[in-house]
Amino acid sequence: MVHIRFEGRSLDLPETLLGINTSTNDGAVKERVSRHLEVNTNRLDDYVIDRRPNGDLIIRPEAVYG
């Protein structure tokens, strides 16, 4: 499962819908997600991809503290 948090929206999508798997590199994941969201890939430049032990991916804005 791919969990996406983008501009106040949350989406849960199966990897197959995006054409990715657990070995897909971060750049390719962001490219496929940006295509799905219909935005330029650079809009995800400041996003983080958390890879969970169960295989899920979480794509979210980078957290800034302080």
CORQUI-V950806 format. One record per residue. N is the residue number from 0. RES is the residue in three letters. OMEGA is omega in whole degrees, 0 to 359 (999 if undefined). Layout:
# CORQUI-V950806
N,RES,OMEGA + N,RES,OMEGA
This chain:
# CORQUI-V950806
0,MET,176 + 1,VAL,178 + 2,HIS,183 + 3,ILE,173 + 4,ARG,185 + 5,PHE,176 + 6,GLU,176 + 7,GLY,178 + 8,ARG,173 + 9,SER,179 + 10,LEU,171 + 11,ASP,183 + 12,LEU,173 + 13,PRO,180 + 14,GLU,183 + 15,THR,179 + 16,LEU,180 + 17,LEU,181 + 18,GLY,180 + 19,ILE,173 + 20,ASN,186 + 21,THR,180 + 22,SER,179 + 23,THR,182 + 24,ASN,186 + 25,ASP,180 + 26,GLY,179 + 27,ALA,178 + 28,VAL,180 + 29,LYS,179 + 30,GLU,180 + 31,ARG,178 + 32,VAL,180 + 33,SER,175 + 34,ARG,180 + 35,HIS,180 + 36,LEU,182 + 37,GLU,176 + 38,VAL,176 + 39,ASN,181 + 40,THR,182 + 41,ASN,176 + 42,ARG,179 + 43,LEU,181 + 44,ASP,182 + 45,ASP,179 + 46,TYR,181 + 47,VAL,174 + 48,ILE,176 + 49,ASP,178 + 50,ARG,184 + 51,ARG,180 + 52,PRO,181 + 53,ASN,179 + 54,GLY,179 + 55,ASP,174 + 56,LEU,175 + 57,ILE,179 + 58,ILE,188 + 59,ARG,175 + 60,PRO,177 + 61,GLU,180 + 62,ALA,178 + 63,VAL,181 + 64,TYR,172 + 65,GLY,999
